[in-house]
Amino acid sequence: MILLSLFGIVAFFLLLFKLKHDGYESRKELEFNFVKKTKYLLKEQRHDYMNMLQIIYGYLQLNKRDLAIEQIKKSINSSYNSSKCFCISIFSIALLLEQKMKLGESKGIEIIYDVDSCVNSEIRDINYENKVIDYISKLFDFFFDCTYKVGQGSKLYINIYEDMDKIEFVFSGDIDERLFEQSSIGIDNIMKVDDGYEVVLHFNKTKDLLVGDSVFSVSNSY
């Protein structure tokens, strides 16, 4: 969980670096989008951390050490899974993946990410970012609705491949084929493949964000 908080701090630094390269109008938009999302994630991470400690403490009080150890392992796996999100160079997508993982867990669905990025950039901009984020968000919600909800045993595997001009998602796991067929009307670009359902999003234009100044020089530049 401490690792997740560090991601939030890094997010703030990346925001400041990005502001250095944008004008006043885009700066205001970034302040509302990036800072708001990062602030929300930090609050959620703190809540999750305290909740995890309370659960472990409760098990230890009841002398249920096996359950306490199981909870610790679950927390470690969740933190490791979250760290994969930030392999994506498009920061808004990384934040969304983190949010969707938590949403899936709240629905009783275990999300397992496997991320492979072929991009050397640390952070990038994309055109029509809001539309891309909105589509990915709806895509995840769609597959959540199509996933079995049998207690806490449902799993959704999401393989993500990032390239310079596109990003691919492959969904597999406990997906109800009947629900998929009934709900897929109106959802574009989903293609059945051998290992699941594939969605490819092509980027019209991307831009690398170069970091050449310290956080102090950025904050004093306005």
C-alpha positions in Angstrom: 0.0 0.0 0.0 2.9 2.3 0.7 4.0 1.6 -2.9 0.6 2.8 -4.1 0.9 6.0 -2.2 4.3 6.6 -3.9 2.5 6.3 -7.3 0.2 9.1 -6.2 3.2 11.3 -5.3 4.8 10.5 -8.7 1.5 11.3 -10.3 1.7 14.8 -8.8 5.3 15.3 -10.1 4.3 14.2 -13.5 1.5 16.6 -13.5 3.8 19.5 -12.7 6.2 18.5 -15.5 3.3 18.3 -17.9 2.2 21.8 -17.0 5.6 23.1 -18.0 4.8 22.1 -21.6 1.2 23.3 -21.9 -0.5 26.7 -22.0 -2.8 28.3 -19.5 -6.1 26.8 -20.8 -4.8 23.2 -20.9 -3.1 23.8 -17.5 -6.5 24.5 -16.0 -8.0 21.3 -17.5 -5.1 19.3 -16.2 -5.5 20.7 -12.7 -9.1 19.5 -12.7 -8.5 16.1 -14.3 -5.1 14.9 -13.1 -5.1 16.4 -9.6 -8.7 15.4 -8.9 -8.1 11.8 -10.0 -4.8 11.6 -8.1 -6.4 13.0 -4.9 -9.2 10.5 -5.2 -6.8 7.6 -5.6 -4.8 8.7 -2.6 -7.9 8.8 -0.5 -8.9 5.4 -1.7 -5.5 4.0 -1.0 -5.5 5.3 2.5 -8.9 3.8 3.1 -7.9 0.4 1.7 -4.7 0.4 3.8 -6.5 1.1 7.1 -9.2 -1.4 6.2 -6.6 -4.0 5.5 -4.9 -3.4 8.8 -8.2 -3.7 10.7 -9.0 -7.0 9.1 -5.6 -8.4 9.8 -5.7 -7.2 13.4 -9.2 -8.7 13.8 -8.0 -12.1 12.6 -5.0 -12.0 14.9 -7.3 -11.1 17.9 -9.4 -14.2 17.1 -6.2 -16.2 16.8 -7.0 -16.9 13.1 -3.4 -16.6 11.8 -4.1 -18.4 8.6 -6.7 -15.9 7.6 -4.5 -13.1 8.6 -1.7 -14.4 6.4 -4.2 -14.9 3.6 -5.3 -11.3 3.9 -1.6 -10.1 3.8 -1.0 -12.1 0.7 -4.1 -10.7 -0.9 -2.9 -7.2 -0.1 0.5 -7.8 -1.6 -1.0 -9.3 -4.8 -3.3 -6.3 -5.1 -0.4 -3.9 -4.7 1.7 -5.8 -7.3 -1.3 -5.8 -9.7 -1.7 -2.0 -9.3 1.9 -1.4 -10.1 1.4 -3.0 -13.5 -1.1 -0.2 -14.4 1.7 2.4 -14.3 3.7 0.6 -17.0 1.4 2.4 -19.4 2.9 5.6 -20.7 -0.5 7.4 -21.1 -1.0 8.5 -17.5 -4.8 8.9 -17.7 -5.2 5.3 -18.9 -2.9 4.1 -16.0 -5.1 5.9 -13.5 -8.3 4.5 -15.1 -6.8 0.9 -14.9 -6.2 1.5 -11.2 -9.7 2.7 -10.6 -11.3 -0.2 -12.6 -9.3 -2.7 -10.6 -10.7 -1.4 -7.4 -14.2 -1.3 -8.9 -13.9 -4.9 -10.0 -12.8 -5.9 -6.5 -15.7 -4.1 -5.0 -18.0 -6.2 -7.3 -16.4 -9.4 -6.1 -14.3 -9.8 -9.3 -10.6 -10.4 -9.1 -8.8 -8.4 -11.8 -5.5 -9.8 -13.0 -3.5 -7.5 -15.3 -0.7 -8.5 -17.6 0.8 -5.4 -19.2 3.3 -5.3 -22.0 4.5 -1.9 -23.3 6.8 -1.4 -26.3 7.0 2.3 -25.7 10.2 3.9 -24.4 8.5 7.2 -23.3 7.8 7.7 -19.6 4.6 9.7 -20.3 2.7 10.6 -23.4 -0.2 12.7 -24.6 -2.8 11.4 -27.0 -5.4 13.2 -29.2 -9.0 12.9 -28.1 -7.9 11.7 -24.7 -11.3 12.1 -23.1 -13.1 10.0 -25.7 -10.5 7.3 -25.4 -10.8 7.2 -21.6 -14.6 7.2 -21.8 -14.6 4.3 -24.3 -12.2 2.2 -22.2 -14.2 2.9 -19.0 -17.4 1.7 -20.7 -15.6 -1.3 -22.1 -14.4 -2.4 -18.6 -17.9 -1.9 -17.2 -19.3 -4.0 -20.0 -17.0 -6.9 -19.2 -17.7 -6.5 -15.5 -21.4 -7.0 -16.2 -20.6 -10.1 -18.3 -18.5 -11.8 -15.6 -19.8 -14.5 -13.4 -20.5 -13.3 -9.9 -20.3 -16.5 -7.8 -19.2 -15.3 -4.3 -15.7 -14.0 -4.5 -14.4 -16.6 -7.0 -14.9 -14.7 -10.2 -11.7 -13.7 -12.1 -11.2 -11.4 -15.1 -7.9 -11.6 -16.9 -6.9 -8.5 -18.9 -3.9 -8.5 -21.1 -2.8 -5.1 -22.2 -0.3 -4.4 -25.1 0.8 -0.8 -25.6 2.5 0.2 -28.9 3.4 3.6 -30.2 0.2 4.1 -32.2 -2.3 1.8 -30.5 -3.3 -0.1 -27.3 -4.8 -3.6 -27.2 -6.9 -5.2 -24.6 -7.7 -9.0 -24.4 -10.4 -10.0 -21.9 -10.7 -13.5 -20.7 -11.7 -15.5 -17.6 -15.2 -16.1 -16.1 -17.1 -14.4 -18.8 -20.7 -15.4 -19.3 -21.1 -16.0 -23.1 -24.9 -15.6 -22.9 -24.6 -12.3 -21.1 -21.9 -11.2 -23.6 -24.2 -11.9 -26.6 -27.1 -10.1 -25.0 -25.2 -7.0 -23.9 -22.7 -6.6 -26.8 -25.1 -4.6 -29.0 -23.8 -1.1 -29.2 -20.3 -2.0 -28.1 -17.9 -1.5 -31.0 -14.6 -3.1 -31.9 -14.8 -6.2 -29.8 -13.5 -9.3 -31.7 -13.5 -12.9 -30.6 -10.0 -14.4 -30.5 -8.6 -17.8 -29.3 -7.7 -16.5 -25.9 -10.7 -14.3 -25.2 -12.1 -11.0 -26.6 -9.8 -8.5 -28.2 -10.2 -4.7 -28.5 -7.7 -2.5 -30.4 -7.7 1.2 -30.1 -5.6 3.2 -32.6 -4.2 6.6 -31.6 -4.5 9.4 -34.1 -1.5 11.3 -32.7 0.8 11.0 -29.7 3.3 13.4 -28.1 6.1 12.6 -25.8 6.4 14.8 -22.7 10.0 15.6 -22.0 11.2 16.4 -18.5 14.0 18.9 -18.5 13.4 20.9 -15.3 13.2 20.1 -11.6 9.9 20.3 -9.8 11.1 23.6 -8.1 11.7 25.4 -11.4 8.4 24.2 -12.7 6.5 25.5 -9.7 8.2 28.9 -9.9 7.7 29.4 -13.6 4.2 31.0 -13.5 
